[in-house]
Amino acid sequence: MPTGAHPRRQLVGRHSQTLSTNPSQKKMCTINGCQQSSLARYETGSIIPPLELLLWYADYFDVSMDYIFGRTDKPQGKLYKYNPKITADTEQLRQFIEMCFDPASPVSEKLKTSMMELFLKDDGGGK
């Protein structure tokens, strides 16, 4: 394995150092229960912090995991728009809607039709 820190590890370290500029390493370790020597290695990128610690950092400093991992410089993280490809002939959508309703119910057909129309409307008419 090459010497030096992995670039992704350095990003994690960069943001953890930025976040922990106010409290000292010793204070951070007292709060989160890690060893100071481990925290120093996390911040330099020589070792990868455990996921639980990264989640703790995100919660404690109220930042996103995208920020912790260096995927963005915005503490709130990247904002994604979910755009599923739904069309009237999508078999999975039809099956999903079918399983949502009791086939014995007299209103099921109307509800299934309404739900399909709702999905298609949100999809821009299935195009």
Residue frames relative to the residue before (quaternion, step in Angstrom):
aa qw qx qy qz dx dy dz
M 1.0000 0.0000 0.0000 0.0000 0.00 0.00 0.00
P 0.5164 -0.6632 0.4348 0.3231 3.61 -0.92 0.85
T 0.5063 -0.6364 0.4818 0.3262 3.53 -1.17 0.56
G 0.6661 0.4757 -0.3726 0.4373 3.57 -1.23 0.44
A 0.5968 -0.5900 0.4194 0.3462 3.51 -1.28 0.36
H 0.5235 -0.6071 0.5078 0.3155 3.52 -1.17 0.70
P 0.5820 -0.6175 0.3841 0.3639 3.66 -0.90 0.84
R 0.6503 0.5065 -0.3319 0.4586 3.62 0.95 -0.79
R 0.6288 0.5249 -0.3385 0.4632 3.59 1.01 -0.73
Q 0.6391 0.5254 -0.3316 0.4534 3.57 1.00 -0.79
L 0.6287 0.5295 -0.3432 0.4545 3.60 1.01 -0.72
V 0.6319 0.5138 -0.3320 0.4760 3.57 0.96 -0.84
G 0.6683 0.5049 -0.2968 0.4586 3.57 0.92 -0.89
R 0.6300 0.5513 -0.3365 0.4312 3.58 0.97 -0.88
H 0.7167 0.4337 -0.2659 0.4770 3.57 0.81 -0.94
S 0.6368 0.5079 -0.3586 0.4560 3.60 0.97 -0.65
Q 0.6271 0.5118 -0.3447 0.4753 3.62 1.07 -0.63
T 0.6361 0.5286 -0.3262 0.4578 3.59 0.98 -0.84
L 0.6882 0.4873 -0.2837 0.4566 3.55 0.91 -0.93
S 0.7711 0.3770 -0.2044 0.4706 3.55 0.91 -0.83
T 0.3064 0.7691 -0.5139 0.2247 3.62 1.14 0.47
N 0.6512 0.5053 -0.3350 0.4565 3.61 1.03 -0.60
P 0.7669 0.2690 -0.2005 0.5471 3.64 0.58 -0.98
S 0.5040 -0.6333 0.4906 0.3230 3.56 -1.13 0.62
Q 0.6592 -0.4786 0.3819 0.4366 3.57 -1.27 0.27
K 0.6414 0.5382 -0.3267 0.4385 3.56 0.95 -0.87
K 0.6696 0.4864 -0.3010 0.4737 3.57 0.94 -0.90
M 0.6319 0.5306 -0.3377 0.4528 3.60 0.97 -0.83
C 0.6737 0.4957 -0.2952 0.4618 3.57 0.95 -0.85
T 0.6089 0.5331 -0.3481 0.4731 3.56 1.10 -0.62
I 0.6820 0.4931 -0.2808 0.4615 3.57 0.97 -0.87
N 0.8186 0.2854 -0.1417 0.4778 3.59 0.75 -1.00
G 0.5260 -0.7015 0.3733 0.3031 3.59 1.24 0.03
C 0.5345 0.6030 -0.4407 0.3955 3.62 1.15 0.29
Q 0.5490 -0.5928 0.4656 0.3612 3.56 -1.28 0.22
Q 0.5746 -0.6187 0.4146 0.3393 3.55 -1.04 0.81
S 0.6358 0.5224 -0.3393 0.4557 3.61 0.98 -0.74
S 0.6368 0.5100 -0.3288 0.4756 3.61 1.04 -0.70
L 0.6448 0.5220 -0.3245 0.4544 3.58 0.93 -0.87
A 0.6327 0.5206 -0.3336 0.4662 3.59 0.97 -0.79
R 0.6758 0.4808 -0.2986 0.4721 3.61 0.96 -0.80
Y 0.5960 0.5398 -0.3638 0.4701 3.60 1.11 -0.62
E 0.7048 0.4925 -0.2643 0.4368 3.55 0.88 -1.01
T 0.6894 0.4415 -0.2860 0.4980 3.59 1.09 -0.57
G 0.4880 -0.6870 0.4141 0.3441 3.56 1.26 -0.26
S 0.4440 0.7057 -0.4628 0.3011 3.59 1.18 0.20
I 0.7715 0.0783 -0.0968 0.6239 3.60 1.22 -0.37
I 0.4726 -0.6641 0.5045 0.2849 3.56 -1.22 0.54
P 0.4214 -0.7024 0.5064 0.2694 3.61 -0.80 0.95
P 0.5447 -0.5988 0.4575 0.3681 3.59 -1.12 0.52
L 0.6480 -0.5460 0.3746 0.3763 3.55 -1.16 0.67
E 0.6266 0.5558 -0.3442 0.4241 3.60 0.95 -0.82
L 0.6610 0.4948 -0.3079 0.4728 3.59 1.01 -0.80
L 0.6387 0.5178 -0.3292 0.4642 3.59 1.01 -0.78
L 0.6378 0.5059 -0.3209 0.4840 3.58 1.01 -0.77
W 0.6247 0.5336 -0.3347 0.4616 3.58 1.02 -0.80
Y 0.6360 0.5229 -0.3211 0.4679 3.61 0.95 -0.90
A 0.6625 0.5125 -0.3121 0.4484 3.58 0.86 -0.96
D 0.6854 0.4688 -0.2835 0.4798 3.58 0.92 -0.88
Y 0.6752 0.5198 -0.3017 0.4276 3.58 0.84 -0.98
F 0.7764 0.3206 -0.1663 0.5164 3.59 0.92 -0.92
D 0.3732 -0.7609 0.4537 0.2757 3.57 1.35 0.07
V 0.4622 0.6221 -0.4829 0.4076 3.53 0.75 1.17
S 0.5655 -0.6107 0.4368 0.3412 3.56 -1.26 0.36
M 0.5949 -0.5376 0.4501 0.3931 3.54 -1.30 0.28
D 0.5546 0.5826 -0.3963 0.4427 3.61 1.13 -0.52
Y 0.6627 0.4939 -0.2966 0.4785 3.58 0.99 -0.83
I 0.6364 0.5329 -0.3236 0.4542 3.57 0.93 -0.92
F 0.7450 0.4077 -0.2140 0.4826 3.59 0.93 -0.93
G 0.5197 -0.6829 0.3942 0.3289 3.58 1.25 0.09
R 0.3925 0.7207 -0.4827 0.3060 3.58 1.20 0.43
T 0.7806 0.0746 -0.0427 0.6190 3.57 1.27 -0.32
D 0.4040 -0.6879 0.5389 0.2704 3.56 -1.25 0.39
K 0.5584 0.5795 -0.3897 0.4477 3.57 1.31 0.12
P 0.4541 -0.7176 0.4514 0.2739 3.61 -0.59 1.09
Q 0.6586 0.5029 -0.3269 0.4544 3.62 1.06 -0.61
G 0.5277 -0.6652 0.3884 0.3581 3.59 1.26 -0.13
K 0.6346 -0.4838 0.4235 0.4288 3.50 -1.37 -0.14
L 0.2375 -0.7433 0.6050 0.1585 3.53 -1.08 0.68
Y 0.1564 -0.8096 0.5647 0.0353 3.51 -0.72 1.14
K 0.2633 -0.7247 0.6097 0.1838 3.52 -1.13 0.64
Y 0.2987 -0.7653 0.5492 0.1533 3.54 -0.67 1.13
N 0.0378 0.8057 -0.5861 0.0772 3.55 -0.62 1.15
P 0.0768 -0.8172 0.5698 0.0393 3.58 0.19 1.20
K 0.4158 -0.6805 0.5450 0.2590 3.55 -1.19 0.60
I 0.0961 0.7997 -0.5784 0.1293 3.56 -0.11 1.32
T 0.0388 0.7783 -0.6252 0.0420 3.53 -0.90 0.96
A 0.6766 -0.5100 0.3476 0.4016 3.54 -1.25 0.40
D 0.7278 0.4179 -0.2521 0.4817 3.59 1.05 -0.60
T 0.4000 0.7059 -0.4875 0.3226 3.60 1.22 0.33
E 0.3706 -0.7637 0.4911 0.1956 3.55 -0.43 1.24
Q 0.6416 0.5312 -0.3328 0.4420 3.60 0.97 -0.79
L 0.6341 0.5181 -0.3288 0.4706 3.59 1.01 -0.76
R 0.6469 0.5151 -0.3169 0.4645 3.57 0.91 -0.90
Q 0.6668 0.4953 -0.3021 0.4679 3.61 0.91 -0.89
F 0.6283 0.5347 -0.3352 0.4550 3.58 1.00 -0.80
I 0.6793 0.4833 -0.2916 0.4689 3.56 0.85 -0.96
E 0.6179 0.5520 -0.3394 0.4452 3.60 1.00 -0.78
M 0.7227 0.4496 -0.2672 0.4518 3.60 0.85 -0.89
C 0.5804 0.6092 -0.3701 0.3937 3.61 1.22 -0.27
F 0.7838 0.3222 -0.1408 0.5119 3.58 1.15 -0.52
D 0.5159 -0.6184 0.5060 0.3090 3.51 -1.25 0.62
P 0.4019 -0.7420 0.4757 0.2483 3.61 -0.57 1.09
A 0.6448 0.5315 -0.3255 0.4424 3.60 1.17 -0.46
S 0.5626 0.6165 -0.3879 0.3911 3.59 1.22 -0.32
P 0.4726 -0.6977 0.4586 0.2821 3.60 -0.90 0.89
V 0.6989 0.4584 -0.2800 0.4723 3.64 1.15 -0.42
S 0.4161 0.7484 -0.4472 0.2585 3.59 1.25 -0.14
E 0.6600 0.5222 -0.3289 0.4284 3.61 0.83 -0.91
K 0.6674 0.4937 -0.3030 0.4680 3.57 0.93 -0.88
L 0.6578 0.5044 -0.3063 0.4679 3.58 0.98 -0.84
K 0.6422 0.5155 -0.3260 0.4643 3.61 0.96 -0.81
T 0.6471 0.5126 -0.3151 0.4683 3.58 0.97 -0.86
S 0.6619 0.5084 -0.3004 0.4618 3.57 0.94 -0.90
M 0.6526 0.5086 -0.3165 0.4640 3.57 0.97 -0.83
M 0.6430 0.5111 -0.3259 0.4681 3.61 0.93 -0.82
E 0.6489 0.5094 -0.3154 0.4689 3.60 0.97 -0.84
L 0.6323 0.5356 -0.3229 0.4573 3.57 1.03 -0.81
F 0.6577 0.4979 -0.3077 0.4741 3.60 0.90 -0.90
L 0.6884 0.4856 -0.2885 0.4551 3.57 0.88 -0.91
K 0.6095 0.5438 -0.3458 0.4618 3.59 1.09 -0.71
D 0.6761 0.4887 -0.2888 0.4697 3.61 0.93 -0.91
D 0.6812 0.4832 -0.2789 0.4741 3.57 1.18 -0.53
G 0.5424 -0.6248 0.4009 0.3934 3.58 1.24 0.08
G 0.7187 -0.4583 0.2518 0.4584 3.54 1.05 0.77
G 0.6130 -0.5869 0.3448 0.4011 3.57 1.19 0.38
K 0.5495 0.6225 -0.3940 0.3940 3.58 1.20 0.28
